[in-house]
Amino acid sequence: MHSQAAAPPAPSEQEIGHAAHCLAEGRLAAFPTETVYGLGADAENPQAVARIYAAKGRPANHPVIVHIAPEGDVDYWAAQVPPEACKLMQAFWPGPLTLILKRAPHIPDAVSGGQDSIGLRCPSHPVAQDLLRAFAALKLNGQGGVAAPSANKFGQVSPTLAAHVRGEFPDEVAQGMPVLDGGAAEVGIESTIVDLSRLDQGAGAVLLRPGHISAAQIAAVLGQPVRRPDAAAPRASGTLKAHYAPHTPLELIDDARLAQALRGEGLPQGRCVLVSYADLPALSADLAARLQVRSVPADPAHYAQALYATLRELDHGGYGRLLVQAPPRTPDWDAVNDRIGRAAAAFALDTSGL
C-alpha cells in the first residue's frame, strides 16, 4: 500500500491571495481538491483558459470543469438549473460531483470545448474553497469560477500531491505559477460526472464518468435510474478511451494470467512489477528478481486513494511493464475499473506470452 506523507502546513492567507490574484490577472494557478490537484484559470477569460490547454497539451475540444465556491450562484453559470440538479447539489455539494448543465450564454464556450453545456463542481477541500472565495472577491460581481482540469500533462496520471504538480510543470513553476499544497488528495480519483443538460429532450440523468459518488447513490437521490451515455451525450473531461496513463506500459491481467505470472510463465523481458490487491504466495528468489509485487488496498475507496500515487511511484522504478490485477467487476469498483481500463487502453501490448 502507498503510505501517505504527513500533511503539510495549510497555505497561508497570503499564499492563497497571491494565487487568486494570479487567476485574476489571467495566469494559471494549481490547487488541491478532494479528488486530485487542478490546474486552474479564470473560467470567464478565454485567453487564460487557452493557457491551460497549452500547458497540458490538451485538445481544444475537450471540455474543462468550472469550480465554484459554496456561495457561488449556479444560475450565473447555467442557463437552466433543473430540480434534479438542485437535489444532487443539496445531497453531494460540496463534494466530488460534477454536473453538466446548459451553459449560460454569457459564459465563454472555451470551458466547454465549443459545446452549449458547462460542467460545474463545488469542491469540498478547504484550500480549494479558500482560493475560490478569494478569487470571487476580486470579481466585480462576486462570481468567480475557476476552470480546472487535473494538473498533469494530457492523458497522463493525475496528481494527488503538490509535488506531482511541480514535477509535471517545472517550466510554469519556474515562471512563477503558484502551487498551493493541501496535502494528499483524500478521494484520489476525479469527480463523478452526471449530465443533466438534456432532460428537456427526454435523455434523463446520464453518468458520463464514474467516481467516488456512485450511480446507485445518484439514483437514490433522483428516484430514477441513471442512464449510460449515448451517441449524443456531451463530451466531458477524462472520458477518452485512453487516459490516466503512466509512461511505463500497463497491462490489466485476469486471474488466469495472474496465476501464470506467479509461476514465472510468459513474463516480458526485463523487470516487471505486479500490482495486486490479493494475498499472494511468496515468490521464489529467482522469480522475485524478475517480478516485484506491489500490494494495494483490497477495498475500492482506499484503492482509488492510492492508485495514482502508486502508478507515479512505479513509473520511476525502471520497470519494463506494470502488470495490474484486474479489480472485481462489481458496481463499487466501477470508478477504479474505469480509470485503470483507460490507462491500459493507452498501450497496444503484445501479451501473447502471458
HURAJO-V896731 format. One record per pair of residues at least 24 apart in sequence whose C-alpha atoms are under 6 Angstrom apart, sorted by the first residue. I is the first residue (numbers start at 0). J is the second residue. D is the distance in whole Angstrom. If there is no record, write none. Layout:
i={I/I}
j={J/J}
d={D/D}
This chain:
i={0/0/1/6/7/15/18/19/19/28/28/29/30/30/31/32/32/33/33/33/33/34/34/34/34/34/35/35/35/35/36/36/36/36/37/37/37/37/38/38/38/38/39/39/39/40/40/41/42/42/42/45/55/55/56/57/60/61/62/62/62/62/62/63/63/64/64/64/64/65/65/65/65/65/66/66/66/66/66/67/67/68/68/68/68/76/77/77/77/78/78/92/93/93/93/94/94/95/96/96/97/97/98/98/98/99/99/99/100/100/101/154/154/155/155/155/156/156/156/159/159/186/187/187/209/210/240/241/241/241/241/242/242/243/244/247/247/248/249/249/249/250/250/251/251/251/252/252/252/253/265/265/269/270/270/271/271/271/272/273/273/274/275/299}
j={294/295/305/182/182/130/177/133/134/176/177/178/178/179/181/124/127/124/184/185/186/184/186/187/188/189/158/159/184/187/149/150/158/159/147/148/149/150/147/148/149/150/145/146/147/145/146/145/144/145/146/109/152/153/153/153/112/112/110/111/112/235/236/110/148/118/119/146/147/118/119/144/145/146/119/120/121/144/145/121/144/121/128/131/132/103/101/102/103/102/103/121/121/122/123/122/123/190/190/191/191/192/192/193/194/194/195/196/195/196/196/242/243/243/244/245/243/244/245/183/184/304/303/304/334/334/341/341/342/344/345/341/342/342/342/314/320/320/320/321/343/322/343/323/324/325/323/324/325/325/352/353/319/318/319/318/319/320/321/322/323/323/324/332}
d={5/4/6/5/6/6/6/6/5/6/5/5/6/5/5/5/6/5/5/5/6/6/5/5/5/5/6/5/6/6/6/6/6/6/5/5/4/5/5/6/6/4/6/5/4/5/5/5/5/5/5/6/4/5/6/5/4/5/6/4/5/6/6/5/6/5/6/6/6/6/5/6/5/4/6/5/6/6/5/5/5/6/6/5/6/5/6/5/5/5/4/6/5/5/5/5/5/5/5/5/6/5/6/5/6/5/6/6/6/4/5/4/5/5/5/6/4/5/6/6/5/5/6/4/5/5/6/5/6/5/5/5/5/5/4/6/6/5/6/5/5/5/6/5/6/6/6/5/6/6/4/4/6/5/6/5/6/5/5/5/6/5/5/6}
